[in-house]
């Protein structure tokens, strides 16, 4: 017997998205291509809403 949900399950759509920032492990912050801190770029924050990285969840168990 197959569960009902499997009749309608579909693979998640992969979106081709590139983030305009990258995580800098030395600073422990997201930085833009020119070295500025991503959280200080108000235009970027308005566009993407956040600059969250996965670094905290990889190093802290209480995140």
SEBA-174938 format. One record per residue (C-alpha): residue number from 1; residue in three letters; x, y, z. Coordinates in Angstrom, 3 decimals. Layout:
N
(NUM; 'Ala'; (X; Y; Z))
...
//
This chain:
63
(1; 'Unk'; (0.000; 0.000; 0.000))
(2; 'Unk'; (1.386; 3.406; -1.016))
(3; 'Unk'; (0.801; 6.425; 1.273))
(4; 'Unk'; (-1.626; 8.962; -0.182))
(5; 'Unk'; (0.913; 11.807; -0.131))
(6; 'Unk'; (3.268; 9.946; -2.462))
(7; 'Unk'; (0.706; 10.211; -5.247))
(8; 'Unk'; (1.242; 13.980; -5.246))
(9; 'Unk'; (4.841; 14.376; -4.081))
(10; 'Unk'; (7.162; 16.106; -6.519))
(11; 'Unk'; (10.862; 16.908; -6.270))
(12; 'Unk'; (11.655; 20.418; -5.066))
(13; 'Unk'; (12.334; 22.871; -7.853))
(14; 'Unk'; (15.976; 23.902; -7.973))
(15; 'Unk'; (16.281; 27.652; -8.371))
(16; 'Unk'; (19.355; 29.090; -10.045))
(17; 'Unk'; (20.140; 31.767; -7.487))
(18; 'Unk'; (23.470; 33.340; -6.710))
(19; 'Unk'; (23.997; 35.364; -3.575))
(20; 'Unk'; (25.854; 38.662; -3.928))
(21; 'Unk'; (27.799; 37.927; -0.736))
(22; 'Unk'; (29.989; 35.174; 0.688))
(23; 'Unk'; (30.880; 34.052; 4.188))
(24; 'Unk'; (34.290; 35.202; 5.454))
(25; 'Unk'; (35.448; 32.781; 8.147))
(26; 'Unk'; (38.103; 35.222; 9.392))
(27; 'Unk'; (35.565; 37.971; 10.077))
(28; 'Unk'; (32.758; 35.461; 10.744))
(29; 'Unk'; (30.486; 37.698; 8.662))
(30; 'Unk'; (29.001; 37.758; 5.200))
(31; 'Unk'; (30.939; 40.129; 2.946))
(32; 'Unk'; (30.294; 41.579; -0.499))
(33; 'Unk'; (32.667; 41.119; -3.426))
(34; 'Unk'; (34.401; 44.413; -2.649))
(35; 'Unk'; (35.051; 43.406; 0.986))
(36; 'Unk'; (32.292; 45.458; 2.634))
(37; 'Unk'; (30.166; 43.791; 5.319))
(38; 'Unk'; (26.938; 42.614; 3.682))
(39; 'Unk'; (24.733; 43.547; 6.658))
(40; 'Unk'; (25.715; 47.223; 6.218))
(41; 'Unk'; (24.461; 47.370; 2.624))
(42; 'Unk'; (20.915; 48.725; 2.975))
(43; 'Unk'; (20.032; 48.150; -0.686))
(44; 'Unk'; (21.012; 44.484; -0.390))
(45; 'Unk'; (18.976; 44.049; 2.786))
(46; 'Unk'; (15.924; 45.614; 1.135))
(47; 'Unk'; (16.284; 43.233; -1.792))
(48; 'Unk'; (17.022; 39.934; -0.041))
(49; 'Unk'; (15.656; 40.632; 3.430))
(50; 'Unk'; (18.581; 39.004; 5.261))
(51; 'Unk'; (22.179; 37.905; 4.884))
(52; 'Unk'; (21.882; 34.681; 6.857))
(53; 'Unk'; (24.598; 32.087; 6.481))
(54; 'Unk'; (24.732; 28.522; 7.779))
(55; 'Unk'; (27.939; 29.087; 9.723))
(56; 'Unk'; (26.239; 29.492; 13.093))
(57; 'Unk'; (24.246; 26.313; 12.804))
(58; 'Unk'; (27.403; 24.398; 11.981))
(59; 'Unk'; (29.243; 25.621; 15.057))
(60; 'Unk'; (26.519; 26.101; 17.692))
(61; 'Unk'; (23.991; 23.532; 18.777))
(62; 'Unk'; (21.563; 26.083; 20.248))
(63; 'Unk'; (20.844; 28.018; 17.008))
//
